[in-house]
């Protein structure tokens, strides 16, 4: 089946960005001039997905407001002749059919995905974590969707990381999937959540992009609290491995972990430099700053 729906878990508290996230959802932190979650929704839309379910929680009302119409703002922009900005804000509200459901309790990523069951039903679906944003030219989600359509199974994004980083991620054991599976596709044979470097089955880390068959919901119902006392999505994938084939799609470039302050700043700088309206003066400023810092 063609994947028509995406799920974006956005109920987290964003404690790594306090105090900014005390009253502002971390998903609404701007990457230049767009909230991070808008970039994730745009990625889904570019891949042909127009039905988006955001898993929300307390304090996330501004996320819902962002994807809604704003009559007062639109009337002001129209009255003052700011038609480019008017078109831009109207496009945000019409780019996708955005739905919301509250997680209710902070029981972990596995629980957040499980509450999407009523909306997804028996269809395959994508999960996009909003802490991970992908460059707009990245083919990762498109390639994962193509692999799912070709193979009929779940596909998880994987990226090689340094041994010092592997304990922050889910880590799979993989084997060759054969030429018919497609480029950059491996078969996952086992998976563990946040292993110590010495016990990691590979140097591949699970990134925040998944394409699941609906079987993941049955697996989520059977898991017990794992790392951190939370219901881990990785543990559900481990159960799924006993019943279905699960593939990994490996990639190298295009991902920013904006849940990390260093990577957040890198994303803002690199994406600003690519902009025609901002890039040239901003690049000149950074070059001048680098010269002054070198003195």
matplotlib code that plots the C-alpha trace (Angstrom):
import matplotlib.pyplot as plt

x = [0.0, 1.1, 2.0, -0.5, -0.1, 2.7, 2.9, 5.0, 5.5, 5.7, 4.7, 8.2, 9.2, 12.4, 14.4, 17.7, 16.7, 15.5, 14.7, 13.6, 11.3, 9.7, 6.8, 7.6, 7.4, 10.7, 9.1, 8.4, 12.0, 12.9, 15.4, 16.1, 12.5, 10.5, 9.6, 11.4, 8.1, 7.1, 10.3, 9.3, 5.7, 7.2, 9.4, 6.4, 4.5, 7.5, 7.4, 3.8, 2.2, -0.6, -2.2, -0.2, -1.0, 0.9, 1.1, 0.7, 0.5, 0.1, 1.7, 1.7, -1.2, 1.1, 1.9, -1.8, -2.2, 0.7, -0.9, -4.3, -5.7, -5.2, -7.9, -6.6, -3.1, -4.3, -6.6, -3.7, -1.3, -3.9, -4.8, -1.2, -0.4, 2.0, 0.8, 3.9, 3.7, -0.1, 0.5, 3.2, 1.0, -2.0, 0.2, 1.1, -2.5, -3.2, 0.0, -1.4, -4.3, -3.0, -4.7, -3.8, -4.1, -2.8, -0.4, -1.8, 1.1, 4.8, 5.5, 8.1, 8.3, 6.8, 3.7, 3.5, 3.4, 0.9, -1.7, -1.7, -3.4, -7.0, -5.9, -3.6, -5.8, -4.4, -2.3, 1.4, 2.6, 5.7, 7.0, 9.1, 10.7, 10.8, 14.2, 15.6, 15.3, 16.5, 17.9, 15.2, 17.3, 17.7, 16.2, 16.0, 12.2, 11.4, 13.9, 12.4, 8.9, 10.1, 11.8, 8.6, 6.5, 9.1, 9.5, 6.2, 7.9, 9.0, 12.0, 14.1, 16.6, 20.2, 23.4, 26.9, 28.1, 31.3, 31.6, 31.3, 27.8, 26.2, 25.0, 22.6, 20.7, 19.0, 21.5, 20.8, 22.6, 22.4, 23.1, 23.1, 19.6, 20.5, 20.6, 16.8, 16.3, 17.8, 20.7, 21.6, 19.1, 20.1, 18.2, 17.9, 18.4, 18.4, 18.2, 19.0, 18.3, 21.3, 23.9, 27.4, 29.9, 31.6, 28.3, 27.0, 26.1, 27.2, 28.2, 24.8, 22.4, 18.6, 17.7, 14.4, 12.7, 10.6, 8.2, 6.1, 3.5, 0.5, 1.9, 4.0, 0.9, 0.5, 4.1, 3.7, 0.9, 3.2, 6.3, 7.2, 8.9, 12.6, 15.4, 14.5, 11.3, 9.7, 8.0, 10.7, 9.9, 13.1, 11.8, 8.7, 10.8, 12.7, 9.4, 8.4, 11.7, 10.4, 7.4, 8.3, 11.3, 12.5, 14.9, 17.2, 18.0, 21.5, 22.5, 25.3, 24.3, 21.5, 20.4, 20.5, 19.8, 18.2, 17.5, 21.3, 22.4, 25.5, 23.6, 20.8, 23.2, 24.8, 21.4, 20.6, 23.9, 24.1, 20.5, 20.8, 23.9, 22.0, 19.3, 19.6, 18.2, 20.4, 23.4, 25.7, 25.6, 25.6, 28.6, 30.5, 29.6, 30.8, 34.1, 34.7, 33.9, 36.3, 39.1, 38.4, 38.4, 41.7, 43.5]
y = [0.0, 3.6, 5.5, 8.3, 9.3, 10.7, 10.8, 13.5, 12.9, 16.4, 16.0, 16.3, 19.0, 20.1, 20.3, 20.6, 24.0, 25.5, 28.3, 29.0, 26.0, 26.8, 28.5, 27.8, 24.3, 23.1, 22.3, 26.0, 27.1, 28.9, 27.6, 31.0, 32.0, 28.8, 26.7, 23.4, 21.4, 23.2, 22.0, 18.4, 18.8, 20.3, 17.2, 14.9, 17.0, 16.9, 13.1, 13.0, 12.7, 15.2, 13.6, 14.5, 13.6, 15.5, 13.8, 16.8, 17.5, 20.3, 23.6, 22.8, 25.1, 27.3, 24.3, 24.0, 27.7, 27.8, 25.4, 27.1, 30.1, 33.5, 35.8, 38.9, 38.5, 37.7, 40.8, 43.0, 41.7, 42.2, 45.7, 46.8, 45.3, 42.6, 40.0, 37.8, 37.4, 36.8, 34.0, 32.5, 32.4, 31.0, 28.3, 27.1, 26.3, 24.5, 22.5, 19.4, 18.0, 18.3, 16.5, 16.4, 13.9, 14.3, 11.7, 12.3, 10.8, 11.1, 7.4, 7.5, 7.5, 4.0, 5.2, 8.4, 6.4, 3.9, 6.7, 7.2, 3.8, 5.2, 7.6, 5.3, 2.2, -0.7, 1.4, 1.7, 5.1, 7.3, 8.5, 11.7, 12.9, 16.7, 16.8, 15.6, 17.9, 16.9, 19.2, 19.9, 18.2, 15.0, 11.9, 9.9, 9.9, 9.4, 6.5, 4.9, 5.2, 3.7, 0.8, 0.1, 0.0, -2.3, -4.6, -4.3, -4.1, -1.6, 0.6, 2.5, 5.3, 4.5, 6.5, 5.6, 7.5, 7.5, 5.0, 7.8, 8.7, 5.2, 5.1, 7.9, 6.0, 2.7, 0.5, -2.4, -5.5, -5.7, -8.0, -7.7, -7.5, -8.6, -6.7, -6.8, -4.8, -1.7, 0.6, 1.5, -1.0, -3.6, -6.2, -5.6, -8.8, -7.4, -4.0, -2.6, 0.8, 3.0, 0.3, 1.1, 1.4, -1.9, -3.8, -2.0, -4.5, -2.0, 1.6, 2.4, 4.5, 4.8, 8.2, 9.9, 8.6, 5.4, 3.8, 1.2, -1.4, -1.4, -4.4, -2.1, -1.2, -4.8, -4.9, -1.6, -3.1, -6.0, -4.1, -3.3, -0.1, -0.2, 2.3, 5.2, 3.5, 4.5, 2.5, 2.4, 2.3, 0.4, -2.5, -2.7, -2.9, -5.8, -7.7, -7.0, -8.6, -11.9, -11.7, -9.6, -8.6, -5.1, -3.1, -0.3, 2.6, 3.9, 7.5, 9.9, 13.5, 16.0, 15.5, 18.0, 17.0, 20.2, 18.7, 19.3, 22.9, 22.6, 21.0, 23.5, 26.4, 24.6, 24.1, 27.8, 29.0, 26.5, 27.0, 30.8, 30.7, 28.9, 31.6, 34.1, 36.9, 36.2, 34.2, 36.9, 39.5, 36.8, 35.0, 38.4, 38.9, 35.4, 35.9, 39.3, 37.7, 34.9, 37.4, 39.4, 36.3, 35.2, 38.4]
z = [0.0, -0.7, 2.5, 2.8, 6.5, 8.6, 12.4, 14.2, 17.9, 19.4, 23.1, 24.5, 27.0, 25.4, 28.6, 26.7, 25.5, 28.8, 29.6, 26.0, 26.1, 29.4, 27.6, 23.9, 22.5, 21.3, 17.9, 17.5, 17.9, 14.6, 12.1, 10.6, 10.1, 10.1, 13.1, 13.1, 12.9, 9.8, 8.1, 9.1, 7.7, 4.5, 4.1, 4.4, 1.8, -0.6, -0.3, -1.3, 2.1, 2.9, 6.0, 9.1, 12.6, 15.3, 18.7, 21.1, 24.8, 27.3, 26.3, 22.6, 21.6, 19.5, 17.3, 16.4, 16.0, 13.5, 11.1, 11.4, 9.5, 11.2, 9.9, 11.8, 10.5, 6.9, 6.8, 8.1, 5.4, 2.7, 3.9, 4.0, 0.6, 1.9, -0.6, -0.6, 3.1, 2.9, 0.4, 2.7, 5.8, 3.9, 2.4, 5.9, 6.7, 3.4, 2.8, 4.5, 6.4, 9.9, 12.8, 16.5, 19.3, 22.8, 24.3, 27.7, 29.6, 28.9, 28.6, 25.9, 22.1, 21.8, 23.7, 21.6, 18.3, 19.8, 20.3, 16.5, 15.9, 15.8, 13.0, 11.0, 11.1, 9.1, 6.7, 6.5, 7.8, 8.3, 11.6, 11.5, 14.7, 14.9, 16.6, 13.3, 10.3, 6.9, 4.2, 1.6, -1.1, 1.0, -0.7, 2.6, 3.1, -0.6, -0.8, 2.3, 0.9, -2.3, -0.5, 1.5, -1.7, -3.3, -0.3, 1.6, 5.0, 7.6, 6.8, 9.3, 8.6, 9.7, 9.8, 10.9, 14.0, 16.1, 18.9, 21.4, 20.1, 19.7, 23.3, 22.5, 19.8, 19.0, 17.3, 14.9, 13.9, 10.1, 7.2, 3.4, 2.0, -1.5, -4.7, -5.2, -2.0, -3.6, -3.0, 0.6, 2.0, 4.6, 6.6, 10.3, 12.3, 15.9, 17.6, 21.0, 22.6, 23.6, 24.0, 25.5, 22.7, 23.7, 23.3, 20.2, 17.4, 14.7, 14.2, 12.7, 14.7, 14.2, 13.0, 13.3, 10.2, 10.0, 7.6, 9.5, 8.5, 10.9, 12.7, 14.8, 16.8, 18.0, 19.0, 20.9, 22.9, 24.1, 25.2, 28.8, 30.0, 29.0, 29.1, 31.4, 32.4, 29.2, 26.4, 23.8, 20.1, 19.6, 21.8, 19.6, 16.5, 18.2, 18.7, 15.1, 14.0, 15.2, 13.0, 9.9, 8.0, 8.9, 6.6, 7.2, 4.8, 5.3, 4.5, 5.2, 4.8, 5.1, 8.7, 11.6, 15.2, 16.4, 19.8, 20.2, 20.7, 18.6, 15.7, 16.1, 15.6, 12.7, 11.0, 11.4, 10.0, 7.1, 6.0, 6.3, 4.1, 1.4, 1.2, -1.7, 0.5, 3.5, 2.3, 0.8, 3.7, 6.3, 4.8, 4.7, 8.4, 9.4, 7.4, 9.1, 12.5, 11.9, 11.0, 14.1, 16.3, 14.8, 15.9]

ax = plt.figure().add_subplot(projection="3d")
ax.plot(x, y, z, "-o")
ax.set_aspect("equal")
plt.show()
